[in-house]
Amino acid sequence: MDFLIIGGGVAGLSAGARLVRHGRVAVIEAEAALGYHSSGRSATFSHYGIGNRIVRALTAHSRAFFLEAQGGTLARRSPALFVATEEMRTALDSLAGDMAAFTDSIRPADEAEMLRLFPPLRTGGEAIVAGLLDPDGLRLDSDAMLQHFARAIREAGGIVATDARIGSIREGWRVETEDGRAWAAPVLINAAGAWADKVATFAGVAPLALRPLRRTIIVVDPPEGADVRDWPFVKTAVDDFYVLPESGRLAASPVDEVEAEPCDAQPEDYDIALAAWKVERYTTLSVTRIPHRWAGLRTFAMDRTPAVGFDGQAPGFFWLAGQGGFGLQTAPAVAEAVEALVIGAAWPKALADLGVGVDHLDPARLR
């Protein structure tokens, strides 16, 4: 092999789909399903209301891929509505300025338009009084994305191995699984999500102090008879609440960030109750039942920018970690960065034009 990738989420698979053009790739995933822990538990919405300037730039560059790949079937256009109480007006104004650097489609939304787009929104008084609409958001199909990248790897002769828990990692790099499978390559890419620091330590590489944070999502019923398919993604201007359509119902989150060890994250009673309370705070819905709930881990570097690059202290060891809650929407752009750095090609001009340089992603900044 030329490239070993530990982690079969969207980060590892998208990178593998680029690198397979330059050599033999093996993606090693511990779980039975691809994207099991984070990629498959995402809100699956691409928007400019999340992250810092670098994250927004990576989001902007990824849009063309989503709209063009696989005949445009990986995403569909869907509005994003950012809302504010009176206390959040300043945050909404700041968000508008941050978003305007990457899109010219945003505009204010008054109470009538907000209610037309999302009828159960609670407005007026101490509730929502202002809105910002981006009609050009994207609803992503996370499973289709994962399968698209995995198929590209396999069709080019690469390997995507599941149920492959790591037993040992030796410099060189040689990876052996607990069931006896083994692969070796000069480049080892650590795309293990919440387990990235643990994989590094296992390989004898100093960790980056990445932080896995648990987030909870619940599913609630919409108003009786309502067709929610075209309702927008709705998020408060500060990180307090979001809601969006989900298979005929509504998925909602209190935008919680709870410190957690790498694990198969499960929702806890308090966070479920908090999510339900916020549904009733920001909407006129009454939560009488919660037919589904889940939690996922979002792993951040200390500056909330992805760590992408070779480790200066371990030749051939490459970090692809810290994608937080924006891994899906930035994956195509990040994969281009990985490709350039791993094969020693010129830095993508499109990323440079958006203000993203090698140093912004370099793991060395975290040490």
N, C-alpha and C positions, 0 to 999 in steps of 0.2 A: 504494500500500500504506500501511497504518497502522503495521504492526509487521514488522520484518525480524528473523529469528532465524537466527544462524549456528550450526549444529550440529544434526544430526538424530539425536542420542541421546535417551535418555528425558527428560533435563532440557529440551531444546529442544522436543521434541514435546509433552510434557505441558503446558508453558507455552503453547505455541501453541494447544492444544485449549481452554484457558481463555480466551485473548485473542481467539480467533476469534468469541467472543460479542459482542465490542465493536468489531470492525473487521476490516479485511482483513489477513490474515497470510500471509507467505511464509517457509517454513523452507528454509534453504540448507545442503545436506549435500555435503561434498567427495567422499565415497566413493559407490560404486554401491549399497551396501546401508545401510539405516538401522541405527544402533547398532553399527556395525562394530567400533569400537575398544574401547569399555568396556562399554556396556550389554549387548552381545551376548556378553561374556566374563565375566560376573559369576557368582557362586555362586548367584544367584537365590533367596536365602532371606532372609526378613524375620524379624529377631529383635532382642531387646533387649541382646544381648551385645556390641554394637559401638557405638563412638562415645561422645561426651560427653552431658551432660544435654540439650542442645539437639537433638542428633541423635536421642536416644531419644524426645523429645517429638514431633519431626516423624514418627518411625516410628509412634508411637501414634496420631497424628491420621490417618495414611494408611491404617490398617487397614480402616476402614469402606469406603473406596473399593474396596480389593482384594476385599472380601467381597461387595460389592453390584454393582460395575460389570460390565456385560456378563453379567448373570445369575450372577455369582460365578465365572465361568470363568477369570479372570485369576490366581486363586490357589487353593490347597487347604491345608487345615489339616494340619500335620505337626509332630511334636515336635522340640524342640531340647534337646540334652543337653550341659551344660557340665561338664567333668571336670577333676580336679586330682590331681597327685601330692602327696606330703606337703609338698613345698616350695611348692606352689601353694595351700595351704589358705587362707592369708590373702587371696590374690587372689580366690579363689572366694567367700569371705565378703563381701568388698568388692563384688564383682560382684552378689551376691544383694541387697545393700542398694540398689545403683544401679538394678537391674531392678525391685525392689519398688515404686519410686516410680511406675511406669507400668503394672504388671500385678500382679494378685493370684493369678495362676495358677501361679507358680513354687513348687517344693517340693524338699526334699532327695531324692536318689535313692541307695539303698544299692547295694552291689556286686551283689546278686542282680538288682535291677531294671535296673541298667545293662547287665548281661549279657543279660538278657531282651530289652531294647530293641536292643542292638547286640552280638550274640554274639562277634565277634572282638576286642572291647576287651581290652587287656592290663591286668589288675588285680593289686593286692597288691604288697607289697614296695616296690620303687622305681618301680613303675608307678602306675596310677590307683587312688586310695584313696577318693575322694569325688566326688559328683556333684550337680548341680543341674538339675532337669528343668522345662522349660516346655512343657507339652503343647499349647500354643496357638500355636506358631510357624506361619509361612506359607511354603509353597513357591510362588514366583512363576513365571509364564510370561512371560519377558522378551519373546519375539517377539510373543506375543499383546498384551502391553502396548504395544509400539511400534506395531503395526498398528492397535490400538484408537485411539490418539491421532492417528495419521496420517489414519485414516479420518474422524475427527471434524473435522479441519482441512479435508480435501478436500470433505466433504459440506456444509460451510458456505461453500464457495466459495474457500477458501484454497489455497495452493500448497505442495507438498512437493517440492522439486527435489533430485534426486540427481546424482552425477557433476558437481557444481558447485563446482569449485575456485576460490577467490577470486583475482581478478587485481588488484583495487584496491578501496579503501574511501575514500570522500570524505565530508567532513563534510556533514551535511544530513539524512539519511545516504543515500548512494548506493553500492551494491555492484555491481561488475561481475565476472563470472566470466572465466576464461581463454578460454572458448569464445564469449564475446561476449554472454552473457545479462546483463541488468541489472535491478535493482529499486531503488526509492527509498522511504524512509519517514522520518518524524520520530523514530522510536524504533528503535534497533538493539540487539538483545539478544544478548550474547556468551555462547553456551552451547557453546563449542567444546572443552570438556573439557581434555585435556592441551595443546591449542593455544590456550587462552584468552588467555594472556599474549602469545603471538605475534600473535593477531588484534588485541588491543588496541594493540600497538606498530605494527602495520600501519595502524591507524586513527588513529595519532597520540595515543593515550591511554597514560598511564603504567601499566605492568604492576603486578601485585599480589604478585609473587614466589611464584607458585604452584609446587608441587612435584609433578611426575609421578613416581610410584613403580611399578616393575614388580612384578607378582605372578605366580607360576607355579602351574599346576594340572596334575596328572597324573591319568590314569584307570587304575585297576587292577582286576583280576578279583576278585570276591568268592569266598568258599568255594564249592567245587563243589556245585551243586544249590541254593544259597541263593536265596531270593526276597527281594531287598533293597528292594522298593518301599516298604514301610512302615517301614524303618529310619530313625532320626532323623538330623538334622544334629548332628554331634558336634564340639565345639570345646574346646580346653584353656582354662582360666581365664585364662591369659596368652596373648599372641599368639604361639603356637608351632606350632599344628597344627589343621587341621579336615578333616573327611571327611563326605561325604553321598552318597546314592544318585544315580546318573546313568545313565539309560537301561539299566538292568539291571546296571550295574557300579557302581564307587565312584570318585568324584572326590575327590582329596585335595590339600591345599596345605600348604607349610611356613610359610604366612603371612609370606612374605618381602616386604621393601620395599626394592627396589634403585633407587637414583637413575637416572633415565633421561631422555633428551631425548624430546620428542614424536615418536613413530614408530609404525610397525606392529610392535608388540612381539612378539618371538618368545622362546620359552623357551631358556635356555642350559643346557649340560650340567651345570654344577655345581648349578644350582637344581633340575634334574630329579633328580639323584642325591640331593640333600638331601631332596626330597619323598619319594622312595622310602625313604630311611633313616628318616624320621619315621613313615611308615606302619608299618614294622617295629618301631619303638620303641614306638609307642602301641597297636598292634594285634598280633594273633597271625598276621596275614597275611604270606605270603612273596611279595615282588614279583619274579616271574620274567619278567614282560614288562609293557610299558607301551604299550597299544594306541593311546593318544591322549594328547597333551599340548598345552597352550597357555599363553600369557601375555597379560596385559592391563595397562593403565596405570590407576592409581588416583591422581587428582590432588587434593592437599590445599592448603588455605590454611594459614598458619603456626599457627593455633589449632585446626585440624581442624574448623572449622565452615564451612558453605557461605557464599559471598559472594553476596548477593542484594540488588541495589539499584542505583539510578542512580549513576553516577560524578559526584561533585561538581565535577570539573574539566572535564567534557566533556558538555554538555547533550544529552540524548537517548540517551546511551550507557549501557546497562544491563548490569550483571554478573550472570551466572547460572553460577557456577563453584565449584570446590572441593568437589564432592560425594563425593570420596574413594571408599571402597568401599561406600557406603550410598546411592548415587544412586537405585537402583531402589526401595528400600523407603521412601524419603522423598519421592519424586517428586510424589505427589498433594498433600501438604501444602505443599511448596515451590512448586508451581504456583499454589496459592491465594495464597501470599504474593506471587508475581510479579504475579498479576492485580491484587491490591489496590494494590501499589506503582505499577504502570504506569498504571492508570486513575485513580489518586487516590482509591480507595474506602477505607472504614474498614478498619482492620486486623482480620483474622478473629478473632472472639471466641474460637473454639475454640483457636486458637493462643495467644492471650493467657492463656486459662484454664490452659493447659499450661506457662505460664511462658516462652513464646517471644515476644520483642518485636522491633520493627523494628531496634533497635540491635544485637541479637545477630547479625543477618545483614548489617548495613550494611557495604559494602566499605570505607568510610572508616576503620573500625577497624584495617584492615590497613596503613594509612599513618600 
